[in-house]
Amino acid sequence: MYCLLKNNPDEVCEMTLQTIKASVLKFAKDEDGLTIVEYAVAGGLITVAVAAAFVLLGGAVDTQIRALCQAVNGNVAC
């Protein structure tokens, strides 16, 4: 396994079982990444909900806007 963080790519990294275990435990305890993922999922769900609302309500809203426009303009096509 090569060290990716060192300047010399030919230098071999020493990874003992303890350092691997410590790295995994540190990653498991880190909650900052989880918070970012939660916000991303919530943002995605909100985006899907808004898009679905536009698709489902688009025809009804268009009909109401055209009716209001015709009422204001005296039945002239809008």
mmCIF file of the N, C-alpha and C atoms, coordinates in Angstrom:
data_MODEL
# 
_entry.id   MODEL 
# 
loop_
_atom_site.group_PDB 
_atom_site.id 
_atom_site.type_symbol 
_atom_site.label_atom_id 
_atom_site.label_alt_id 
_atom_site.label_comp_id 
_atom_site.label_asym_id 
_atom_site.label_entity_id 
_atom_site.label_seq_id 
_atom_site.pdbx_PDB_ins_code 
_atom_site.Cartn_x 
_atom_site.Cartn_y 
_atom_site.Cartn_z 
_atom_site.occupancy 
_atom_site.B_iso_or_equiv 
_atom_site.pdbx_formal_charge 
_atom_site.auth_seq_id 
_atom_site.auth_comp_id 
_atom_site.auth_asym_id 
_atom_site.auth_atom_id 
_atom_site.pdbx_PDB_model_num 
ATOM 1   N N  . MET A 1 1  ? 0.850   -1.168 0.000   1.00 0.00 ? 1  MET A N  1 
ATOM 2   C CA . MET A 1 1  ? 0.000   0.000  0.000   1.00 0.00 ? 1  MET A CA 1 
ATOM 3   C C  . MET A 1 1  ? 0.901   1.237  0.000   1.00 0.00 ? 1  MET A C  1 
ATOM 4   N N  . TYR A 1 2  ? 0.609   2.179  -0.843  1.00 0.00 ? 2  TYR A N  1 
ATOM 5   C CA . TYR A 1 2  ? 1.423   3.389  -0.952  1.00 0.00 ? 2  TYR A CA 1 
ATOM 6   C C  . TYR A 1 2  ? 0.775   4.538  -0.198  1.00 0.00 ? 2  TYR A C  1 
ATOM 7   N N  . CYS A 1 3  ? 1.622   5.407  0.342   1.00 0.00 ? 3  CYS A N  1 
ATOM 8   C CA . CYS A 1 3  ? 1.131   6.594  1.037   1.00 0.00 ? 3  CYS A CA 1 
ATOM 9   C C  . CYS A 1 3  ? 0.667   7.612  0.014   1.00 0.00 ? 3  CYS A C  1 
ATOM 10  N N  . LEU A 1 4  ? -0.548  8.040  0.126   1.00 0.00 ? 4  LEU A N  1 
ATOM 11  C CA . LEU A 1 4  ? -1.060  9.055  -0.787  1.00 0.00 ? 4  LEU A CA 1 
ATOM 12  C C  . LEU A 1 4  ? -0.831  10.461 -0.250  1.00 0.00 ? 4  LEU A C  1 
ATOM 13  N N  . LEU A 1 5  ? -0.572  10.561 1.042   1.00 0.00 ? 5  LEU A N  1 
ATOM 14  C CA . LEU A 1 5  ? -0.434  11.878 1.654   1.00 0.00 ? 5  LEU A CA 1 
ATOM 15  C C  . LEU A 1 5  ? 1.004   12.375 1.680   1.00 0.00 ? 5  LEU A C  1 
ATOM 16  N N  . LYS A 1 6  ? 1.949   11.513 1.362   1.00 0.00 ? 6  LYS A N  1 
ATOM 17  C CA . LYS A 1 6  ? 3.352   11.915 1.402   1.00 0.00 ? 6  LYS A CA 1 
ATOM 18  C C  . LYS A 1 6  ? 3.812   12.341 0.020   1.00 0.00 ? 6  LYS A C  1 
ATOM 19  N N  . ASN A 1 7  ? 4.871   13.113 -0.001  1.00 0.00 ? 7  ASN A N  1 
ATOM 20  C CA . ASN A 1 7  ? 5.387   13.623 -1.271  1.00 0.00 ? 7  ASN A CA 1 
ATOM 21  C C  . ASN A 1 7  ? 6.022   12.542 -2.126  1.00 0.00 ? 7  ASN A C  1 
ATOM 22  N N  . ASN A 1 8  ? 6.547   11.522 -1.516  1.00 0.00 ? 8  ASN A N  1 
ATOM 23  C CA . ASN A 1 8  ? 7.241   10.471 -2.249  1.00 0.00 ? 8  ASN A CA 1 
ATOM 24  C C  . ASN A 1 8  ? 6.300   9.280  -2.435  1.00 0.00 ? 8  ASN A C  1 
ATOM 25  N N  . PRO A 1 9  ? 5.765   9.073  -3.638  1.00 0.00 ? 9  PRO A N  1 
ATOM 26  C CA . PRO A 1 9  ? 4.805   7.980  -3.837  1.00 0.00 ? 9  PRO A CA 1 
ATOM 27  C C  . PRO A 1 9  ? 5.438   6.605  -3.732  1.00 0.00 ? 9  PRO A C  1 
ATOM 28  N N  . ASP A 1 10 ? 6.777   6.521  -3.768  1.00 0.00 ? 10 ASP A N  1 
ATOM 29  C CA . ASP A 1 10 ? 7.442   5.227  -3.670  1.00 0.00 ? 10 ASP A CA 1 
ATOM 30  C C  . ASP A 1 10 ? 7.610   4.772  -2.221  1.00 0.00 ? 10 ASP A C  1 
ATOM 31  N N  . GLU A 1 11 ? 7.351   5.659  -1.283  1.00 0.00 ? 11 GLU A N  1 
ATOM 32  C CA . GLU A 1 11 ? 7.510   5.323  0.126   1.00 0.00 ? 11 GLU A CA 1 
ATOM 33  C C  . GLU A 1 11 ? 6.298   4.508  0.583   1.00 0.00 ? 11 GLU A C  1 
ATOM 34  N N  . VAL A 1 12 ? 6.550   3.362  1.139   1.00 0.00 ? 12 VAL A N  1 
ATOM 35  C CA . VAL A 1 12 ? 5.480   2.445  1.535   1.00 0.00 ? 12 VAL A CA 1 
ATOM 36  C C  . VAL A 1 12 ? 4.936   2.847  2.900   1.00 0.00 ? 12 VAL A C  1 
ATOM 37  N N  . CYS A 1 13 ? 3.623   2.841  3.044   1.00 0.00 ? 13 CYS A N  1 
ATOM 38  C CA . CYS A 1 13 ? 2.981   3.156  4.319   1.00 0.00 ? 13 CYS A CA 1 
ATOM 39  C C  . CYS A 1 13 ? 2.973   1.925  5.210   1.00 0.00 ? 13 CYS A C  1 
ATOM 40  N N  . GLU A 1 14 ? 3.145   2.153  6.478   1.00 0.00 ? 14 GLU A N  1 
ATOM 41  C CA . GLU A 1 14 ? 2.976   1.069  7.432   1.00 0.00 ? 14 GLU A CA 1 
ATOM 42  C C  . GLU A 1 14 ? 1.624   1.245  8.087   1.00 0.00 ? 14 GLU A C  1 
ATOM 43  N N  . MET A 1 15 ? 0.732   0.315  7.821   1.00 0.00 ? 15 MET A N  1 
ATOM 44  C CA . MET A 1 15 ? -0.592  0.341  8.432   1.00 0.00 ? 15 MET A CA 1 
ATOM 45  C C  . MET A 1 15 ? -0.714  -0.902 9.302   1.00 0.00 ? 15 MET A C  1 
ATOM 46  N N  . THR A 1 16 ? -0.703  -0.699 10.597  1.00 0.00 ? 16 THR A N  1 
ATOM 47  C CA . THR A 1 16 ? -0.880  -1.824 11.504  1.00 0.00 ? 16 THR A CA 1 
ATOM 48  C C  . THR A 1 16 ? -2.363  -1.994 11.766  1.00 0.00 ? 16 THR A C  1 
ATOM 49  N N  . LEU A 1 17 ? -2.702  -3.102 12.363  1.00 0.00 ? 17 LEU A N  1 
ATOM 50  C CA . LEU A 1 17 ? -4.099  -3.366 12.681  1.00 0.00 ? 17 LEU A CA 1 
ATOM 51  C C  . LEU A 1 17 ? -4.645  -2.299 13.624  1.00 0.00 ? 17 LEU A C  1 
ATOM 52  N N  . GLN A 1 18 ? -3.804  -1.811 14.545  1.00 0.00 ? 18 GLN A N  1 
ATOM 53  C CA . GLN A 1 18 ? -4.257  -0.783 15.482  1.00 0.00 ? 18 GLN A CA 1 
ATOM 54  C C  . GLN A 1 18 ? -4.538  0.539  14.776  1.00 0.00 ? 18 GLN A C  1 
ATOM 55  N N  . THR A 1 19 ? -3.701  0.933  13.828  1.00 0.00 ? 19 THR A N  1 
ATOM 56  C CA . THR A 1 19 ? -3.944  2.200  13.134  1.00 0.00 ? 19 THR A CA 1 
ATOM 57  C C  . THR A 1 19 ? -5.172  2.100  12.239  1.00 0.00 ? 19 THR A C  1 
ATOM 58  N N  . ILE A 1 20 ? -5.394  0.940  11.648  1.00 0.00 ? 20 ILE A N  1 
ATOM 59  C CA . ILE A 1 20 ? -6.604  0.757  10.834  1.00 0.00 ? 20 ILE A CA 1 
ATOM 60  C C  . ILE A 1 20 ? -7.834  0.827  11.728  1.00 0.00 ? 20 ILE A C  1 
ATOM 61  N N  . LYS A 1 21 ? -7.777  0.133  12.883  1.00 0.00 ? 21 LYS A N  1 
ATOM 62  C CA . LYS A 1 21 ? -8.903  0.142  13.821  1.00 0.00 ? 21 LYS A CA 1 
ATOM 63  C C  . LYS A 1 21 ? -9.173  1.562  14.327  1.00 0.00 ? 21 LYS A C  1 
ATOM 64  N N  . ALA A 1 22 ? -8.113  2.302  14.648  1.00 0.00 ? 22 ALA A N  1 
ATOM 65  C CA . ALA A 1 22 ? -8.270  3.680  15.124  1.00 0.00 ? 22 ALA A CA 1 
ATOM 66  C C  . ALA A 1 22 ? -8.891  4.564  14.044  1.00 0.00 ? 22 ALA A C  1 
ATOM 67  N N  . SER A 1 23 ? -8.489  4.361  12.799  1.00 0.00 ? 23 SER A N  1 
ATOM 68  C CA . SER A 1 23 ? -9.046  5.154  11.696  1.00 0.00 ? 23 SER A CA 1 
ATOM 69  C C  . SER A 1 23 ? -10.523 4.857  11.491  1.00 0.00 ? 23 SER A C  1 
ATOM 70  N N  . VAL A 1 24 ? -10.890 3.587  11.574  1.00 0.00 ? 24 VAL A N  1 
ATOM 71  C CA . VAL A 1 24 ? -12.294 3.203  11.400  1.00 0.00 ? 24 VAL A CA 1 
ATOM 72  C C  . VAL A 1 24 ? -13.138 3.759  12.538  1.00 0.00 ? 24 VAL A C  1 
ATOM 73  N N  . LEU A 1 25 ? -12.649 3.669  13.767  1.00 0.00 ? 25 LEU A N  1 
ATOM 74  C CA . LEU A 1 25 ? -13.397 4.204  14.907  1.00 0.00 ? 25 LEU A CA 1 
ATOM 75  C C  . LEU A 1 25 ? -13.544 5.718  14.818  1.00 0.00 ? 25 LEU A C  1 
ATOM 76  N N  . LYS A 1 26 ? -12.493 6.403  14.405  1.00 0.00 ? 26 LYS A N  1 
ATOM 77  C CA . LYS A 1 26 ? -12.565 7.858  14.238  1.00 0.00 ? 26 LYS A CA 1 
ATOM 78  C C  . LYS A 1 26 ? -13.602 8.222  13.178  1.00 0.00 ? 26 LYS A C  1 
ATOM 79  N N  . PHE A 1 27 ? -13.614 7.479  12.067  1.00 0.00 ? 27 PHE A N  1 
ATOM 80  C CA . PHE A 1 27 ? -14.586 7.730  11.005  1.00 0.00 ? 27 PHE A CA 1 
ATOM 81  C C  . PHE A 1 27 ? -16.007 7.466  11.496  1.00 0.00 ? 27 PHE A C  1 
ATOM 82  N N  . ALA A 1 28 ? -16.202 6.407  12.285  1.00 0.00 ? 28 ALA A N  1 
ATOM 83  C CA . ALA A 1 28 ? -17.532 6.062  12.786  1.00 0.00 ? 28 ALA A CA 1 
ATOM 84  C C  . ALA A 1 28 ? -18.057 7.110  13.765  1.00 0.00 ? 28 ALA A C  1 
ATOM 85  N N  . LYS A 1 29 ? -17.156 7.718  14.545  1.00 0.00 ? 29 LYS A N  1 
ATOM 86  C CA . LYS A 1 29 ? -17.574 8.726  15.521  1.00 0.00 ? 29 LYS A CA 1 
ATOM 87  C C  . LYS A 1 29 ? -17.776 10.106 14.911  1.00 0.00 ? 29 LYS A C  1 
ATOM 88  N N  . ASP A 1 30 ? -17.247 10.338 13.736  1.00 0.00 ? 30 ASP A N  1 
ATOM 89  C CA . ASP A 1 30 ? -17.352 11.643 13.086  1.00 0.00 ? 30 ASP A CA 1 
ATOM 90  C C  . ASP A 1 30 ? -18.773 11.848 12.587  1.00 0.00 ? 30 ASP A C  1 
ATOM 91  N N  . GLU A 1 31 ? -19.449 12.865 13.101  1.00 0.00 ? 31 GLU A N  1 
ATOM 92  C CA . GLU A 1 31 ? -20.837 13.120 12.727  1.00 0.00 ? 31 GLU A CA 1 
ATOM 93  C C  . GLU A 1 31 ? -20.986 14.283 11.759  1.00 0.00 ? 31 GLU A C  1 
ATOM 94  N N  . ASP A 1 32 ? -19.915 14.986 11.437  1.00 0.00 ? 32 ASP A N  1 
ATOM 95  C CA . ASP A 1 32 ? -20.012 16.114 10.512  1.00 0.00 ? 32 ASP A CA 1 
ATOM 96  C C  . ASP A 1 32 ? -20.449 15.659 9.133   1.00 0.00 ? 32 ASP A C  1 
ATOM 97  N N  . GLY A 1 33 ? -19.893 14.589 8.649   1.00 0.00 ? 33 GLY A N  1 
ATOM 98  C CA . GLY A 1 33 ? -20.267 14.071 7.335   1.00 0.00 ? 33 GLY A CA 1 
ATOM 99  C C  . GLY A 1 33 ? -21.712 13.624 7.302   1.00 0.00 ? 33 GLY A C  1 
ATOM 100 N N  . LEU A 1 34 ? -22.176 13.042 8.396   1.00 0.00 ? 34 LEU A N  1 
ATOM 101 C CA . LEU A 1 34 ? -23.554 12.589 8.477   1.00 0.00 ? 34 LEU A CA 1 
ATOM 102 C C  . LEU A 1 34 ? -24.510 13.769 8.383   1.00 0.00 ? 34 LEU A C  1 
ATOM 103 N N  . THR A 1 35 ? -24.189 14.865 9.015   1.00 0.00 ? 35 THR A N  1 
ATOM 104 C CA . THR A 1 35 ? -25.037 16.051 8.963   1.00 0.00 ? 35 THR A CA 1 
ATOM 105 C C  . THR A 1 35 ? -25.145 16.569 7.533   1.00 0.00 ? 35 THR A C  1 
ATOM 106 N N  . ILE A 1 36 ? -24.050 16.580 6.816   1.00 0.00 ? 36 ILE A N  1 
ATOM 107 C CA . ILE A 1 36 ? -24.065 17.035 5.426   1.00 0.00 ? 36 ILE A CA 1 
ATOM 108 C C  . ILE A 1 36 ? -24.944 16.126 4.583   1.00 0.00 ? 36 ILE A C  1 
ATOM 109 N N  . VAL A 1 37 ? -24.837 14.826 4.804   1.00 0.00 ? 37 VAL A N  1 
ATOM 110 C CA . VAL A 1 37 ? -25.657 13.872 4.054   1.00 0.00 ? 37 VAL A CA 1 
ATOM 111 C C  . VAL A 1 37 ? -27.130 14.069 4.384   1.00 0.00 ? 37 VAL A C  1 
ATOM 112 N N  . GLU A 1 38 ? -27.439 14.306 5.641   1.00 0.00 ? 38 GLU A N  1 
ATOM 113 C CA . GLU A 1 38 ? -28.833 14.534 6.029   1.00 0.00 ? 38 GLU A CA 1 
ATOM 114 C C  . GLU A 1 38 ? -29.396 15.773 5.333   1.00 0.00 ? 38 GLU A C  1 
ATOM 115 N N  . TYR A 1 39 ? -28.627 16.849 5.294   1.00 0.00 ? 39 TYR A N  1 
ATOM 116 C CA . TYR A 1 39 ? -29.083 18.053 4.602   1.00 0.00 ? 39 TYR A CA 1 
ATOM 117 C C  . TYR A 1 39 ? -29.259 17.796 3.110   1.00 0.00 ? 39 TYR A C  1 
ATOM 118 N N  . ALA A 1 40 ? -28.365 17.038 2.515   1.00 0.00 ? 40 ALA A N  1 
ATOM 119 C CA . ALA A 1 40 ? -28.471 16.732 1.084   1.00 0.00 ? 40 ALA A CA 1 
ATOM 120 C C  . ALA A 1 40 ? -29.722 15.908 0.795   1.00 0.00 ? 40 ALA A C  1 
ATOM 121 N N  . VAL A 1 41 ? -30.002 14.927 1.638   1.00 0.00 ? 41 VAL A N  1 
ATOM 122 C CA . VAL A 1 41 ? -31.203 14.104 1.451   1.00 0.00 ? 41 VAL A CA 1 
ATOM 123 C C  . VAL A 1 41 ? -32.458 14.952 1.641   1.00 0.00 ? 41 VAL A C  1 
ATOM 124 N N  . ALA A 1 42 ? -32.473 15.794 2.664   1.00 0.00 ? 42 ALA A N  1 
ATOM 125 C CA . ALA A 1 42 ? -33.632 16.659 2.903   1.00 0.00 ? 42 ALA A CA 1 
ATOM 126 C C  . ALA A 1 42 ? -33.840 17.618 1.736   1.00 0.00 ? 42 ALA A C  1 
ATOM 127 N N  . GLY A 1 43 ? -32.760 18.197 1.227   1.00 0.00 ? 43 GLY A N  1 
ATOM 128 C CA . GLY A 1 43 ? -32.871 19.092 0.070   1.00 0.00 ? 43 GLY A CA 1 
ATOM 129 C C  . GLY A 1 43 ? -33.394 18.368 -1.156  1.00 0.00 ? 43 GLY A C  1 
ATOM 130 N N  . GLY A 1 44 ? -32.940 17.151 -1.362  1.00 0.00 ? 44 GLY A N  1 
ATOM 131 C CA . GLY A 1 44 ? -33.427 16.355 -2.488  1.00 0.00 ? 44 GLY A CA 1 
ATOM 132 C C  . GLY A 1 44 ? -34.905 16.041 -2.364  1.00 0.00 ? 44 GLY A C  1 
ATOM 133 N N  . LEU A 1 45 ? -35.346 15.690 -1.159  1.00 0.00 ? 45 LEU A N  1 
ATOM 134 C CA . LEU A 1 45 ? -36.767 15.398 -0.950  1.00 0.00 ? 45 LEU A CA 1 
ATOM 135 C C  . LEU A 1 45 ? -37.634 16.633 -1.165  1.00 0.00 ? 45 LEU A C  1 
ATOM 136 N N  . ILE A 1 46 ? -37.170 17.779 -0.709  1.00 0.00 ? 46 ILE A N  1 
ATOM 137 C CA . ILE A 1 46 ? -37.922 19.019 -0.922  1.00 0.00 ? 46 ILE A CA 1 
ATOM 138 C C  . ILE A 1 46 ? -38.003 19.334 -2.406  1.00 0.00 ? 46 ILE A C  1 
ATOM 139 N N  . THR A 1 47 ? -36.914 19.149 -3.129  1.00 0.00 ? 47 THR A N  1 
ATOM 140 C CA . THR A 1 47 ? -36.904 19.396 -4.571  1.00 0.00 ? 47 THR A CA 1 
ATOM 141 C C  . THR A 1 47 ? -37.885 18.487 -5.290  1.00 0.00 ? 47 THR A C  1 
ATOM 142 N N  . VAL A 1 48 ? -37.909 17.215 -4.921  1.00 0.00 ? 48 VAL A N  1 
ATOM 143 C CA . VAL A 1 48 ? -38.842 16.267 -5.540  1.00 0.00 ? 48 VAL A CA 1 
ATOM 144 C C  . VAL A 1 48 ? -40.282 16.652 -5.215  1.00 0.00 ? 48 VAL A C  1 
ATOM 145 N N  . ALA A 1 49 ? -40.544 17.062 -3.975  1.00 0.00 ? 49 ALA A N  1 
ATOM 146 C CA . ALA A 1 49 ? -41.900 17.449 -3.586  1.00 0.00 ? 49 ALA A CA 1 
ATOM 147 C C  . ALA A 1 49 ? -42.369 18.682 -4.354  1.00 0.00 ? 49 ALA A C  1 
ATOM 148 N N  . VAL A 1 50 ? -41.500 19.668 -4.513  1.00 0.00 ? 50 VAL A N  1 
ATOM 149 C CA . VAL A 1 50 ? -41.868 20.878 -5.259  1.00 0.00 ? 50 VAL A CA 1 
ATOM 150 C C  . VAL A 1 50 ? -42.116 20.549 -6.726  1.00 0.00 ? 50 VAL A C  1 
ATOM 151 N N  . ALA A 1 51 ? -41.261 19.723 -7.307  1.00 0.00 ? 51 ALA A N  1 
ATOM 152 C CA . ALA A 1 51 ? -41.442 19.336 -8.709  1.00 0.00 ? 51 ALA A CA 1 
ATOM 153 C C  . ALA A 1 51 ? -42.743 18.564 -8.891  1.00 0.00 ? 51 ALA A C  1 
ATOM 154 N N  . ALA A 1 52 ? -43.052 17.662 -7.963  1.00 0.00 ? 52 ALA A N  1 
ATOM 155 C CA . ALA A 1 52 ? -44.301 16.901 -8.043  1.00 0.00 ? 52 ALA A CA 1 
ATOM 156 C C  . ALA A 1 52 ? -45.510 17.825 -7.912  1.00 0.00 ? 52 ALA A C  1 
ATOM 157 N N  . ALA A 1 53 ? -45.422 18.814 -7.037  1.00 0.00 ? 53 ALA A N  1 
ATOM 158 C CA . ALA A 1 53 ? -46.528 19.756 -6.872  1.00 0.00 ? 53 ALA A CA 1 
ATOM 159 C C  . ALA A 1 53 ? -46.758 20.549 -8.149  1.00 0.00 ? 53 ALA A C  1 
ATOM 160 N N  . PHE A 1 54 ? -45.683 20.983 -8.802  1.00 0.00 ? 54 PHE A N  1 
ATOM 161 C CA . PHE A 1 54 ? -45.838 21.706 -10.068 1.00 0.00 ? 54 PHE A CA 1 
ATOM 162 C C  . PHE A 1 54 ? -46.483 20.828 -11.126 1.00 0.00 ? 54 PHE A C  1 
ATOM 163 N N  . VAL A 1 55 ? -46.075 19.574 -11.192 1.00 0.00 ? 55 VAL A N  1 
ATOM 164 C CA . VAL A 1 55 ? -46.623 18.667 -12.205 1.00 0.00 ? 55 VAL A CA 1 
ATOM 165 C C  . VAL A 1 55 ? -48.092 18.380 -11.920 1.00 0.00 ? 55 VAL A C  1 
ATOM 166 N N  . LEU A 1 56 ? -48.409 18.075 -10.661 1.00 0.00 ? 56 LEU A N  1 
ATOM 167 C CA . LEU A 1 56 ? -49.781 17.700 -10.315 1.00 0.00 ? 56 LEU A CA 1 
ATOM 168 C C  . LEU A 1 56 ? -50.739 18.886 -10.327 1.00 0.00 ? 56 LEU A C  1 
ATOM 169 N N  . LEU A 1 57 ? -50.283 20.043 -9.914  1.00 0.00 ? 57 LEU A N  1 
ATOM 170 C CA . LEU A 1 57 ? -51.159 21.210 -9.819  1.00 0.00 ? 57 LEU A CA 1 
ATOM 171 C C  . LEU A 1 57 ? -51.046 22.150 -11.012 1.00 0.00 ? 57 LEU A C  1 
ATOM 172 N N  . GLY A 1 58 ? -50.137 21.874 -11.914 1.00 0.00 ? 58 GLY A N  1 
ATOM 173 C CA . GLY A 1 58 ? -49.886 22.780 -13.029 1.00 0.00 ? 58 GLY A CA 1 
ATOM 174 C C  . GLY A 1 58 ? -51.111 23.066 -13.873 1.00 0.00 ? 58 GLY A C  1 
ATOM 175 N N  . GLY A 1 59 ? -51.857 22.030 -14.234 1.00 0.00 ? 59 GLY A N  1 
ATOM 176 C CA . GLY A 1 59 ? -53.046 22.210 -15.069 1.00 0.00 ? 59 GLY A CA 1 
ATOM 177 C C  . GLY A 1 59 ? -54.128 23.014 -14.364 1.00 0.00 ? 59 GLY A C  1 
ATOM 178 N N  . ALA A 1 60 ? -54.365 22.721 -13.093 1.00 0.00 ? 60 ALA A N  1 
ATOM 179 C CA . ALA A 1 60 ? -55.393 23.429 -12.333 1.00 0.00 ? 60 ALA A CA 1 
ATOM 180 C C  . ALA A 1 60 ? -55.019 24.896 -12.143 1.00 0.00 ? 60 ALA A C  1 
ATOM 181 N N  . VAL A 1 61 ? -53.770 25.161 -11.856 1.00 0.00 ? 61 VAL A N  1 
ATOM 182 C CA . VAL A 1 61 ? -53.316 26.541 -11.679 1.00 0.00 ? 61 VAL A CA 1 
ATOM 183 C C  . VAL A 1 61 ? -53.417 27.300 -12.995 1.00 0.00 ? 61 VAL A C  1 
ATOM 184 N N  . ASP A 1 62 ? -53.030 26.661 -14.087 1.00 0.00 ? 62 ASP A N  1 
ATOM 185 C CA . ASP A 1 62 ? -53.120 27.291 -15.405 1.00 0.00 ? 62 ASP A CA 1 
ATOM 186 C C  . ASP A 1 62 ? -54.566 27.645 -15.736 1.00 0.00 ? 62 ASP A C  1 
ATOM 187 N N  . THR A 1 63 ? -55.491 26.741 -15.450 1.00 0.00 ? 63 THR A N  1 
ATOM 188 C CA . THR A 1 63 ? -56.911 26.995 -15.711 1.00 0.00 ? 63 THR A CA 1 
ATOM 189 C C  . THR A 1 63 ? -57.408 28.188 -14.895 1.00 0.00 ? 63 THR A C  1 
ATOM 190 N N  . GLN A 1 64 ? -57.037 28.258 -13.626 1.00 0.00 ? 64 GLN A N  1 
ATOM 191 C CA . GLN A 1 64 ? -57.473 29.367 -12.778 1.00 0.00 ? 64 GLN A CA 1 
ATOM 192 C C  . GLN A 1 64 ? -56.876 30.700 -13.231 1.00 0.00 ? 64 GLN A C  1 
ATOM 193 N N  . ILE A 1 65 ? -55.616 30.695 -13.623 1.00 0.00 ? 65 ILE A N  1 
ATOM 194 C CA . ILE A 1 65 ? -54.981 31.932 -14.090 1.00 0.00 ? 65 ILE A CA 1 
ATOM 195 C C  . ILE A 1 65 ? -55.641 32.413 -15.372 1.00 0.00 ? 65 ILE A C  1 
ATOM 196 N N  . ARG A 1 66 ? -55.938 31.493 -16.288 1.00 0.00 ? 66 ARG A N  1 
ATOM 197 C CA . ARG A 1 66 ? -56.614 31.882 -17.532 1.00 0.00 ? 66 ARG A CA 1 
ATOM 198 C C  . ARG A 1 66 ? -58.019 32.421 -17.251 1.00 0.00 ? 66 ARG A C  1 
ATOM 199 N N  . ALA A 1 67 ? -58.733 31.816 -16.298 1.00 0.00 ? 67 ALA A N  1 
ATOM 200 C CA . ALA A 1 67 ? -60.071 32.293 -15.941 1.00 0.00 ? 67 ALA A CA 1 
ATOM 201 C C  . ALA A 1 67 ? -59.999 33.702 -15.351 1.00 0.00 ? 67 ALA A C  1 
ATOM 202 N N  . LEU A 1 68 ? -59.029 33.955 -14.489 1.00 0.00 ? 68 LEU A N  1 
ATOM 203 C CA . LEU A 1 68 ? -58.860 35.293 -13.920 1.00 0.00 ? 68 LEU A CA 1 
ATOM 204 C C  . LEU A 1 68 ? -58.490 36.308 -14.994 1.00 0.00 ? 68 LEU A C  1 
ATOM 205 N N  . CYS A 1 69 ? -57.624 35.912 -15.901 1.00 0.00 ? 69 CYS A N  1 
ATOM 206 C CA . CYS A 1 69 ? -57.200 36.800 -16.979 1.00 0.00 ? 69 CYS A CA 1 
ATOM 207 C C  . CYS A 1 69 ? -58.384 37.168 -17.874 1.00 0.00 ? 69 CYS A C  1 
ATOM 208 N N  . GLN A 1 70 ? -59.195 36.176 -18.199 1.00 0.00 ? 70 GLN A N  1 
ATOM 209 C CA . GLN A 1 70 ? -60.362 36.440 -19.049 1.00 0.00 ? 70 GLN A CA 1 
ATOM 210 C C  . GLN A 1 70 ? -61.386 37.302 -18.322 1.00 0.00 ? 70 GLN A C  1 
ATOM 211 N N  . ALA A 1 71 ? -61.534 37.110 -17.003 1.00 0.00 ? 71 ALA A N  1 
ATOM 212 C CA . ALA A 1 71 ? -62.473 37.926 -16.230 1.00 0.00 ? 71 ALA A CA 1 
ATOM 213 C C  . ALA A 1 71 ? -62.017 39.380 -16.199 1.00 0.00 ? 71 ALA A C  1 
ATOM 214 N N  . VAL A 1 72 ? -60.730 39.600 -16.100 1.00 0.00 ? 72 VAL A N  1 
ATOM 215 C CA . VAL A 1 72 ? -60.203 40.959 -16.057 1.00 0.00 ? 72 VAL A CA 1 
ATOM 216 C C  . VAL A 1 72 ? -60.278 41.610 -17.432 1.00 0.00 ? 72 VAL A C  1 
ATOM 217 N N  . ASN A 1 73 ? -59.995 40.852 -18.476 1.00 0.00 ? 73 ASN A N  1 
ATOM 218 C CA . ASN A 1 73 ? -59.946 41.395 -19.834 1.00 0.00 ? 73 ASN A CA 1 
ATOM 219 C C  . ASN A 1 73 ? -61.264 41.268 -20.584 1.00 0.00 ? 73 ASN A C  1 
ATOM 220 N N  . GLY A 1 74 ? -62.317 40.841 -19.944 1.00 0.00 ? 74 GLY A N  1 
ATOM 221 C CA . GLY A 1 74 ? -63.612 40.747 -20.614 1.00 0.00 ? 74 GLY A CA 1 
ATOM 222 C C  . GLY A 1 74 ? -63.679 39.608 -21.622 1.00 0.00 ? 74 GLY A C  1 
ATOM 223 N N  . ASN A 1 75 ? -63.330 38.417 -21.214 1.00 0.00 ? 75 ASN A N  1 
ATOM 224 C CA . ASN A 1 75 ? -63.381 37.207 -22.039 1.00 0.00 ? 75 ASN A CA 1 
ATOM 225 C C  . ASN A 1 75 ? -62.477 37.262 -23.261 1.00 0.00 ? 75 ASN A C  1 
ATOM 226 N N  . VAL A 1 76 ? -61.477 38.114 -23.266 1.00 0.00 ? 76 VAL A N  1 
ATOM 227 C CA . VAL A 1 76 ? -60.488 38.129 -24.341 1.00 0.00 ? 76 VAL A CA 1 
ATOM 228 C C  . VAL A 1 76 ? -59.463 37.046 -24.018 1.00 0.00 ? 76 VAL A C  1 
ATOM 229 N N  . ALA A 1 77 ? -59.035 36.319 -25.035 1.00 0.00 ? 77 ALA A N  1 
ATOM 230 C CA . ALA A 1 77 ? -58.068 35.242 -24.810 1.00 0.00 ? 77 ALA A CA 1 
ATOM 231 C C  . ALA A 1 77 ? -56.773 35.798 -24.216 1.00 0.00 ? 77 ALA A C  1 
ATOM 232 N N  . CYS A 1 78 ? -56.235 35.110 -23.272 1.00 0.00 ? 78 CYS A N  1 
ATOM 233 C CA . CYS A 1 78 ? -54.997 35.554 -22.602 1.00 0.00 ? 78 CYS A CA 1 
ATOM 234 C C  . CYS A 1 78 ? -53.808 34.799 -23.125 1.00 0.00 ? 78 CYS A C  1 
# 
